[in-house]
Amino acid sequence: SNMNAPEATQQCKQQLHNYLVVHMKDYRLDYGLSHACKTDVSRLCEGDGVKCQADSELACQGEVYNCLISNITSVTSQCKAQVKEAVSLHALNVRYDPLLFADCKEDITELCLMEFGSSATEQYAVHDCLFRNVDLLSKKCKRQEFKLEAVKLRDVELMPHIKKDCASEMASYCKDVPQGNGQKWSCISHYAMAKPFSPDCLRSMYLHMKRIALSKGVEP
């Protein structure tokens, strides 16, 4: 985000942020997802942990989003496209993932308060901070953070650093490789050994490989 943007732009960002903080609690406010995933929600997300159903008056707290994300390999194709959008938002800002934010609030206060800063412009800085301090995280926060990471690992489109810093490399070497199942990641990893990649892309790839290594040692 550009902190020197005109005041109107900053105000717009803040309004959008405030909207998403509320919006990402309740899947029923998301017209595209609630319609595309209607059968998936009833098939996969009706249980003791999910009390806010389509016709319920109970407020949602992000549990349906999290259910669909955890079951992303089992949802229908039209639902999967919408769920991937939710994953991208969860990865962007911890405030857009209510369950993770609740479980990591104390960790963020203790370890990542500076990164939390201005929530509207935070852009995945808190997730990066939590990863840097992974050995100090509470068990519940660590579990939430790596649950999100496990989904992101399947698709470069869900990895914000790689998507931003390796855009030209992916366009040059991997544009025809299908999304999902780690295929694009395998492709750019292969070409990084033989082609001239930018320093920013190589750094993001290195950090991503560190995340993969760390996530393998975390209890589900």
CORFENDA-V458989 format. One line per field, one symbol per residue. ss: DSSP state (h for helix, s for strand, l for the rest). phi: phi as a letter, one per 30 degrees, with the letter a starting at -180 (. if undefined). psi: psi as a letter, one per 20 degrees, with the letter a starting at -180 (. if undefined). A space follows every 10 residues. Layout:
# CORFENDA-V458989
ss = ???
phi = ???
psi = ???
This chain:
# CORFENDA-V458989
ss = llllllhhhh hhhhhhhhhh hhhlllhhhl hhhhhhlhhh hhhhllslls llllllllll llhhhhhhhh llllllhhhh hhhhhhhhhh hhlhhhlhhh hhhhhhhhhh hlhhhhllhh hlllhhhhhh hhlhhhllhh hhhhhhhhhh hhlllhhhlh hhhhhlhhhh hhhlllllll llhhhhhhhh hhllllllhh hhhhhhhhhh hhhhhlllll
phi = .cdcdeeddd dddddddedd ededdbdddc edddddcedd dddcbcaddb cccecdcddd bjddeddddd cddcddddde dddddddede ddadddbedd dddceddddd cbddddhded cdhhddeddd ddcedcdddd dedddddddd ddddaedcce ddeddceddd ddcbdcdddi hidddddddd dddbcdcded dddddddddd ddddddccdd
psi = qoijqqhhgg hgggggghgh gghihohiin ggghghjghg ghhhkoahio inrhjqiqqq kihgghghgh khiirrhhhh hhhhgggggh hgphijnhgg gghjghgggh hkhghgcohh jhmjhggggh hhkhiiqqgh ggggghgghh ghiiphhjng gghgikghgh hhijhjpqqr kjghghghhg hhiiqnqqhg ghghgghghg gggghijpq.
